[in-house]
Amino acid sequence: MGRCLTPANLVELAKSCDETRPACLKCVNAKRICPGYTEGLDLVLRDQNQIAKAGAERRQKVYARKKNQTTWIGISSELSRSRSGSPKASENEELRVYTPMAESRDSYAHAFFVSAYVLGPRDTRSDHGFLELLPRLFDRLPYDPVLSPSLAVLAHCYFGAWHPSIRNAENLEVQQTYSKALGGLRHALQDPRSCVTDELLMAVCLLNFFEYTTSALTSRPRGDQHVDGATALVKQRRSRTMTSDLSRRLLIAVRHDIVGKALARASPVDDAPEIWDDPAEEMPYNSATSLDFIGRDTANLLAKAATHGLPANADSPDGEIHTDIFLQAKALDARYAEWAEQVPIEWLPVSVPRESIPQGIIDAGFNGDHCDIYSHTSVCLTWNSMRTQRIRVLSLIADYQKAGSERDAILLLQRLADDILASLPYMLGDKVMPSDLHDMGFVYPSIPGQSVPTSHHQSAAAYGGFTLWDPVRAILEFRQYMRDDHIVFSIQQLQRIGRLYDVRSVMEDMIASRPVRHPSANMIAQQIMPK
């Protein structure tokens, strides 16, 4: 993180940084953005500037070739001339028909992303205080030098990933716009007034979502700089400038990102009171956001277990610590069970037997005896998030093998894996190849006697396979407790999702880094890999 400078009135006297992440305590107490975040942006910005420069040079060459070409088409004829030799316009004088100006790709990308991911139907009880808040800031977009390019980054990313002639989430427009967003962000962080605005916090959340998207679609490790930056901004603002409804919902979004990062890395959650102490005003919690508090405690427990490892024997010096980890895991599992019992009744999945599932879905690779239908895709995502977290907790209980609890934990863990796999038809339908987002020709399962809502075709396509990576990979991560059919089916479905999103590298890395313990599954994994 380097060294931090005191304000200018102290003649730029350097103070040692205490290396607290994501922002050192001296900067937080001084109500300044820690240079640790901006220094991290500099490294990314340097690479993006090189990419943008190369793109600009290519465009200049293209422009040089085309600048002498006419932009109109016409019907030309010889101009009649009078006997005096002077030119005279005739009725057949050249007719110029100008081509209309095409809509810019920026416009198409923004319209695509906003309509598909921001304004689509949703269950508000599953909101995490993020994308659904963007309409409140639309009137400020044209004037904000950070929020506008940050939204453009996401728009071009998803537009490029879905467009049949692009199929690239990191196309040239994405790289150039990301460079512009980072430059504006770095400049805004130098202004104390900008650092306490909702626009800047939303922009950082958008950039973090972009990093999450590209890491999932390119099999690269996810960067943490924007999660850390959002954390530093919240700490600086504390609760005094986060009293509006918009600010409180953004705070919930930042908490969600912090928990997601900690769970992914099995690292402890930053428990600073500036982040977790609620403002005086009532917070807009719902069933989905309440899960973040259980996830926070789960991440802390996973980090603690990773530090101490498994007990070698009953007389291990860390026996008390291991017992404490086991008891905390049992308590967390009870909290997950309680959460599942308290969700809205409309959230409960409806089981559809195999004989009522359309044949096209079965032909696409589904081999379960039933599938589950949910009230909305966001509800399905919330359930799978809970299942993924609970699988991690149950694996701890099984690892410690206390008083026969491992058998009950393993059975419950396998049941959660069944539920994750039973959600795949609802999210993927009968898709086996990449398609257009708005393609209505695919088949999804439905409750017998009911039709599939039209909105589900778009929401399932927008969020379906993309959000299934983590739940399905969690099944393979804890494959030592899974049945053979879990492992084989999970590999097949990850391969299918990789094909839908054209992400072959993800499957290759998964097979290489996580060898399956069953020879039959290993053989199938190699057979189904795309050639």
C-alpha positions in Angstrom: 0.0 0.0 0.0 3.0 2.3 0.4 3.1 5.5 2.4 0.3 8.0 3.0 0.8 11.7 2.9 -0.8 14.1 5.5 -2.8 17.1 4.2 -0.9 19.9 2.5 -1.1 22.2 5.6 1.4 19.7 7.2 3.9 20.4 4.4 3.3 16.9 2.9 4.9 15.2 5.9 5.0 11.5 5.2 3.4 9.1 7.7 3.9 5.4 7.7 0.9 3.4 6.5 -0.4 0.8 9.0 -1.2 -1.5 6.0 -4.8 -2.1 7.1 -6.8 -3.2 4.2 -8.7 -1.9 2.2 -7.9 1.5 3.8 -5.4 2.3 6.5 -6.8 3.5 9.8 -4.9 6.8 9.6 -6.5 7.7 6.3 -9.9 6.6 7.6 -9.6 8.6 10.8 -8.5 11.6 8.7 -11.6 11.1 6.5 -9.4 10.6 3.4 -9.5 8.0 0.7 -6.4 5.8 1.3 -3.9 5.9 -1.6 -3.9 2.1 -1.4 -7.0 2.1 -3.6 -5.8 4.7 -6.1 -2.4 3.0 -6.4 -4.1 -0.2 -7.3 -6.1 1.7 -10.0 -2.9 3.1 -11.4 -1.6 -0.4 -12.3 -4.9 -1.3 -14.0 -5.2 2.0 -15.7 -1.6 1.7 -17.2 -2.6 -1.5 -19.0 -5.9 -0.1 -20.2 -4.3 3.1 -21.5 -2.0 1.0 -23.7 -5.0 -1.0 -25.1 -6.9 2.3 -25.7 -3.9 3.8 -27.5 -3.6 0.8 -29.8 -7.3 1.0 -30.5 -7.1 4.7 -31.3 -4.3 4.1 -33.8 -6.3 1.4 -35.6 -9.3 3.7 -35.9 -7.2 6.5 -37.3 -5.9 4.2 -40.0 -9.5 3.1 -40.9 -10.6 6.8 -41.0 -7.7 7.7 -43.3 -8.8 5.1 -45.8 -12.4 6.1 -45.7 -12.3 9.9 -45.5 -12.3 10.4 -49.3 -15.2 8.1 -49.8 -18.6 9.6 -50.3 -21.4 8.9 -47.9 -24.2 9.1 -50.4 -25.5 7.1 -53.3 -26.9 8.7 -56.4 -28.1 8.4 -59.9 -25.8 10.5 -62.1 -26.2 11.6 -65.7 -24.3 13.9 -68.0 -25.1 17.5 -67.3 -26.6 19.2 -70.3 -24.9 22.3 -71.5 -26.2 25.2 -73.4 -24.8 26.1 -76.8 -22.9 28.9 -75.1 -21.0 26.2 -73.2 -22.1 27.4 -69.8 -23.3 24.8 -67.4 -27.0 24.5 -67.0 -28.8 22.5 -64.4 -31.2 19.9 -65.8 -33.9 17.8 -64.4 -31.5 14.9 -64.6 -28.9 16.6 -62.5 -27.2 14.2 -60.1 -29.6 13.1 -57.3 -28.0 12.7 -54.0 -29.6 10.4 -51.5 -27.9 10.5 -48.1 -27.8 7.5 -45.9 -29.3 8.0 -42.5 -27.0 8.2 -39.5 -26.8 4.9 -37.8 -27.4 4.5 -34.1 -24.1 4.3 -32.2 -23.1 1.1 -30.6 -23.1 3.0 -27.3 -26.9 3.5 -27.6 -27.5 -0.1 -28.5 -25.4 -1.3 -25.7 -27.0 0.9 -23.1 -30.5 0.1 -24.3 -29.7 -3.6 -24.2 -28.2 -3.7 -20.7 -30.8 -1.4 -19.1 -33.8 -3.3 -20.6 -32.4 -6.8 -19.8 -30.7 -6.3 -16.4 -32.1 -3.1 -14.9 -35.7 -2.6 -15.8 -36.8 -6.2 -16.1 -39.4 -7.8 -13.8 -38.1 -8.8 -10.4 -39.1 -9.8 -6.9 -38.2 -6.8 -4.7 -37.8 -9.2 -1.8 -34.7 -10.5 -3.5 -33.1 -7.0 -4.2 -29.6 -6.4 -2.9 -29.6 -2.7 -3.3 -27.7 -2.4 -6.6 -28.8 -2.5 -10.2 -32.4 -1.8 -9.3 -31.2 1.6 -8.0 -29.8 2.8 -11.2 -33.1 4.4 -12.5 -32.8 6.8 -9.5 -29.6 8.1 -11.0 -30.5 8.2 -14.7 -31.0 12.0 -14.7 -27.4 12.5 -13.4 -25.7 10.1 -15.8 -24.9 12.5 -18.6 -23.1 14.8 -16.2 -21.2 12.4 -14.0 -17.6 11.7 -15.3 -17.4 8.4 -13.3 -20.9 6.9 -13.2 -21.5 7.3 -16.9 -18.5 5.4 -18.2 -18.8 2.8 -15.4 -22.3 2.0 -16.6 -21.0 2.0 -20.2 -18.4 -0.6 -19.2 -21.1 -3.0 -18.1 -23.3 -2.2 -21.0 -20.6 -2.9 -23.6 -19.5 -6.0 -21.7 -22.9 -7.7 -21.7 -23.8 -6.4 -25.2 -20.6 -7.8 -26.5 -21.0 -11.1 -24.7 -24.5 -11.6 -26.2 -24.2 -10.1 -29.6 -23.8 -13.0 -32.2 -21.2 -11.1 -34.2 -19.1 -10.2 -31.2 -19.3 -12.9 -28.5 -16.6 -11.1 -26.5 -17.2 -9.7 -23.1 -13.9 -7.8 -23.3 -14.1 -6.2 -26.7 -12.4 -3.0 -27.7 -15.3 -0.8 -26.5 -15.1 -2.4 -23.1 -11.4 -1.9 -22.8 -11.5 1.8 -23.8 -14.5 2.6 -21.6 -13.0 0.9 -18.7 -9.8 3.0 -19.1 -12.0 6.1 -19.2 -13.9 5.0 -16.0 -10.7 4.3 -14.1 -9.3 7.7 -15.1 -12.4 9.5 -13.9 -12.5 7.4 -10.7 -8.9 8.2 -9.8 -9.6 12.0 -10.4 -12.8 11.9 -8.3 -11.0 10.2 -5.4 -8.9 13.3 -5.0 -12.0 15.4 -4.3 -13.3 15.0 -0.8 -16.8 16.2 -1.9 -17.0 13.5 -4.6 -16.0 10.8 -2.1 -19.2 11.1 -0.1 -21.7 11.0 -3.1 -23.9 8.1 -3.9 -22.9 8.4 -7.6 -19.3 7.5 -6.9 -20.3 4.6 -4.6 -22.6 3.3 -7.3 -19.9 3.7 -9.9 -17.5 1.6 -7.8 -20.1 -1.1 -7.3 -20.7 -1.2 -11.1 -17.0 -1.6 -11.7 -16.8 -4.4 -9.2 -19.7 -6.2 -10.9 -17.8 -5.8 -14.2 -14.8 -7.5 -12.6 -17.0 -10.3 -11.3 -18.5 -10.8 -14.8 -15.3 -10.9 -16.7 -13.6 -13.2 -14.2 -16.5 -15.7 -14.5 -16.5 -15.5 -18.3 -12.7 -15.7 -18.7 -11.7 -18.0 -15.9 -9.4 -15.4 -14.4 -9.0 -14.7 -10.7 -11.3 -11.9 -9.6 -9.8 -8.6 -8.6 -10.6 -7.2 -5.2 -9.6 -3.5 -5.8 -13.1 -2.3 -6.3 -14.6 -4.2 -3.3 -11.8 -2.7 -1.2 -12.5 0.7 -2.7 -16.2 0.6 -1.9 -15.3 -0.5 1.6 -13.0 2.4 2.0 -15.7 4.8 0.7 -18.3 3.5 3.2 -15.8 3.7 6.1 -15.0 7.3 5.2 -18.7 8.3 4.9 -19.6 6.4 8.1 -23.3 6.7 8.9 -23.5 10.4 8.9 -23.7 10.8 5.1 -25.6 7.5 4.5 -29.0 8.5 5.8 -31.0 8.6 2.6 -32.9 5.6 1.3 -30.6 5.4 -1.7 -27.5 5.5 0.5 -28.7 2.8 2.8 -29.5 0.5 -0.1 -26.1 1.1 -1.5 -24.6 0.2 1.9 -26.5 -3.1 1.7 -25.0 -3.7 -1.8 -21.5 -3.1 -0.5 -22.0 -5.5 2.4 -23.2 -8.1 -0.1 -20.0 -7.6 -2.1 -17.8 -7.8 1.0 -19.4 -11.1 2.1 -19.2 -12.5 -1.4 -15.4 -11.8 -1.6 -14.8 -13.3 1.9 -16.8 -16.5 1.1 -14.9 -16.9 -2.2 -11.6 -16.7 -0.5 -12.4 -18.2 2.9 -11.1 -15.0 4.4 -12.4 -13.1 7.4 -14.9 -10.3 6.8 -14.0 -6.7 7.7 -16.2 -6.2 10.7 -15.6 -2.5 11.1 -18.6 -0.8 12.8 -18.7 1.8 10.0 -19.8 -1.0 7.7 -22.0 -3.2 9.9 -23.6 -0.8 12.4 -26.9 0.3 11.0 -27.8 4.0 10.7 -30.4 5.5 12.9 -33.0 5.1 10.1 -34.6 1.8 9.5 -32.7 -0.4 7.0 -34.6 -1.8 4.0 -33.8 -5.5 4.8 -35.5 -8.4 3.1 -35.1 -12.2 2.8 -32.1 -11.9 0.5 -30.2 -9.3 2.4 -30.7 -11.1 5.8 -28.8 -14.0 4.2 -25.7 -11.7 4.1 -25.4 -11.7 7.9 -25.3 -15.5 8.0 -22.9 -15.4 5.1 -20.6 -13.0 7.1 -20.4 -15.4 10.0 -19.9 -18.3 7.7 -16.9 -16.6 6.0 -15.4 -15.8 9.4 -15.8 -19.4 10.5 -14.3 -20.8 7.2 -11.3 -18.5 7.7 -10.9 -19.7 11.3 -11.1 -23.3 10.2 -8.5 -22.8 7.4 -6.1 -21.3 9.9 -6.3 -24.2 12.4 -6.9 -27.1 10.0 -8.3 -30.4 11.0 -7.5 -32.0 14.4 -4.8 -34.7 14.2 -6.3 -36.6 17.1 -8.5 -36.1 20.1 -5.6 -34.9 22.2 -4.6 -32.2 19.7 -3.4 -29.0 21.4 -6.0 -27.1 19.4 -8.8 -29.4 20.7 -10.8 -26.6 22.2 -10.5 -24.5 19.1 -11.7 -27.4 16.9 -14.6 -28.1 19.2 -15.5 -24.4 19.1 -15.4 -24.5 15.3 -17.6 -27.5 15.2 -20.2 -26.0 17.6 -20.2 -22.7 15.6 -20.8 -24.7 12.4 -23.7 -26.5 13.9 -25.2 -23.2 15.1 -24.8 -21.7 11.6 -26.4 -24.7 10.0 -29.4 -24.1 12.3 -29.6 -20.5 11.2 -29.7 -21.5 7.5 -32.5 -24.0 8.3 -34.4 -21.2 10.1 -33.9 -18.9 7.1 -35.4 -21.5 4.8 -38.4 -21.8 7.0 -39.0 -18.1 7.2 -38.9 -17.1 3.5 -42.1 -15.9 1.9 -44.4 -18.8 1.0 -44.3 -17.7 -2.7 -40.5 -18.5 -2.6 -41.0 -22.2 -1.9 -40.0 -24.2 -5.0 -42.6 -26.4 -6.7 -41.4 -29.9 -7.7 -42.3 -31.1 -11.2 -41.9 -34.9 -11.8 -39.8 -36.1 -14.6 -42.8 -37.3 -16.7 -44.1 -33.7 -16.8 -40.7 -32.2 -17.9 -40.6 -31.5 -21.7 -38.6 -34.0 -23.6 -36.3 -31.3 -25.1 -35.1 -30.5 -21.6 -34.3 -34.1 -20.8 -32.5 -34.5 -24.2 -30.4 -31.4 -23.3 -28.8 -33.5 -20.5 -31.1 -33.4 -17.5 -31.1 -36.8 -15.7 -32.9 -36.1 -12.4 -36.2 -37.5 -11.3 -37.7 -34.0 -10.9 -37.0 -30.3 -11.4 -38.0 -27.3 -9.3 -40.0 -24.2 -10.4 -39.6 -20.9 -8.7 -41.6 -17.7 -8.6 -38.8 -15.7 -10.2 -35.2 -16.3 -11.4 -33.9 -13.9 -8.6 -35.6 -16.2 -6.0 -33.9 -19.2 -7.5 -30.5 -17.4 -7.3 -31.1 -16.6 -3.7 -31.9 -20.2 -2.8 -28.8 -21.4 -4.6 -26.7 -18.9 -2.8 -28.0 -20.2 0.5 -27.4 -23.8 -0.6 -23.8 -23.0 -1.6 -23.0 -21.4 1.7 -24.7 -24.1 3.7 -22.8 -26.8 1.8 -19.6 -25.2 3.1 -20.8 -25.2 6.6 -22.0 -28.9 6.4 -18.6 -29.9 5.0 -17.0 -28.5 8.2 -19.4 -30.6 10.3 -18.6 -33.7 8.3 -14.8 -33.0 8.5 -14.8 -32.9 12.2 -16.8 -36.1 12.6 -18.2 -35.4 16.0 -20.6 -37.9 17.6 -21.8 -39.4 14.4 -22.9 -36.0 13.0 -20.9 -36.5 9.8 -23.5 -39.0 8.4 -26.4 -36.6 8.9 -24.3 -33.7 7.6 -23.4 -35.7 4.4 -27.0 -36.7 3.7 -28.1 -33.1 4.1 -25.2 -31.9 2.0 -26.2 -34.3 -0.8 -29.8 -33.2 -0.6 -28.7 -29.6 -1.1 -26.7 -30.7 -4.2 -29.9 -32.4 -5.5 -31.8 -29.1 -5.1 -29.1 -27.1 -6.9 -29.1 -29.6 -9.9 -32.9 -29.6 -9.8 -32.9 -25.8 -10.5 -31.0 -26.1 -13.7 -33.9 -26.9 -16.0 -35.7 -23.8 -14.7 -32.7 -21.6 -15.5 -31.4 -23.2 -18.7 -34.5 -24.8 -20.3 -33.5 -26.9 -23.3 -30.6 -24.7 -24.4 -27.5 -26.5 -25.7 -25.9 -23.8 -27.9 -25.3 -20.0 -27.7 -28.4 -17.9 -28.6 -29.8 -14.4 -28.7 -31.0 -13.1 -25.3 -34.5 -12.4 -26.7 -34.9 -15.7 -28.4 -38.4 -17.0 -27.4 -38.0 -20.4 -29.1 -36.6 -22.3 -26.1 -38.6 -24.5 -23.8 -38.7 -24.2 -20.0 -40.4 -26.4 -17.5 -43.7 -25.3 -15.9 -46.1 -26.4 -13.3 -48.6 -28.8 -14.9 -51.6 -26.8 -16.2 -49.7 -23.5 -16.2 -47.7 -21.7 -18.9 -44.3 -20.3 -18.7 -44.4 -16.4 -18.2 -43.0 -14.5 -21.1 -40.7 -12.5 -18.8 -39.1 -15.8 -17.7 -37.6 -16.3 -21.1 -35.6 -13.1 -20.8 -34.7 -13.2 -17.1 -33.6 -16.9 -17.3 -31.5 -16.1 -20.4 -30.0 -13.0 -18.7 -29.1 -14.7 -15.4 -29.5 -18.4 -15.9 -26.3 -20.2 -16.8 -24.1 -17.3 -15.8 -25.1 -17.5 -12.1 -25.0 -21.3 -12.0 -21.2 -21.5 -12.1 -20.6 -21.1 -8.4 -23.4 -23.5 -7.1 -22.4 -26.3 -9.5 -18.7 -25.9 -8.9 -19.4 -26.1 -5.2 -20.7 -29.6 -5.7 -17.4 -30.6 -7.2 -15.4 -28.7 -4.6 -16.8 -31.0 -1.9 -17.0 -34.0 -4.2 -15.6 -36.3 -1.4 -19.1 -36.2 0.1 -21.1 -36.4 -3.1 -22.6 -39.3 -5.0 -21.2 -40.4 -8.3 -24.2 -39.1 -10.2 -23.7 -35.7 -8.6 -20.2 -35.5 -9.9 -20.9 -36.8 -13.4 -24.0 -34.6 -13.9 -22.2 -31.5 -12.5 -19.3 -31.9 -14.9 -21.7 -32.4 -17.8 -23.7 -29.3 -16.9 -20.6 -27.1 -16.4 -19.5 -28.2 -19.9 -22.9 -27.3 -21.2 -22.8 -23.8 -19.5 -19.3 -23.3 -20.8 -20.6 -24.0 -24.3 -23.6 -21.7 -23.9 -21.3 -18.8 -22.9 -18.4 -19.9 -25.1 -16.1 -20.3 -22.1 -14.1 -23.4 -22.8 -11.2 -22.3 -20.7 -13.3 -22.5 -17.5 -14.0 -26.2 -18.1 -10.4 -26.9 -18.9 -9.2 -25.2 -15.7 -11.8 -26.9 -13.6 -10.9 -30.4 -14.9 -7.1 -29.7 -14.5 -7.3 -28.1 -11.0 -10.0 -30.3 -9.5 -9.4 -33.9 -10.6 -12.5 -36.1 -9.8 -12.0 -38.9 -7.4 -14.1 -41.4 -9.4 -12.4 -42.9 -12.5 -15.7 -43.1 -14.3 -16.4 -39.4 -13.8 -12.8 -38.6 -14.9 -13.3 -40.5 -18.1 -16.6 -38.8 -18.8 -15.1 -35.4 -18.1 -12.5 -35.9 -20.7 -15.0 -37.3 -23.2 -17.4 -34.4 -22.9 -14.8 -31.7 -23.2 -15.4 -29.7 -26.4 -12.9 -30.6 -29.1 
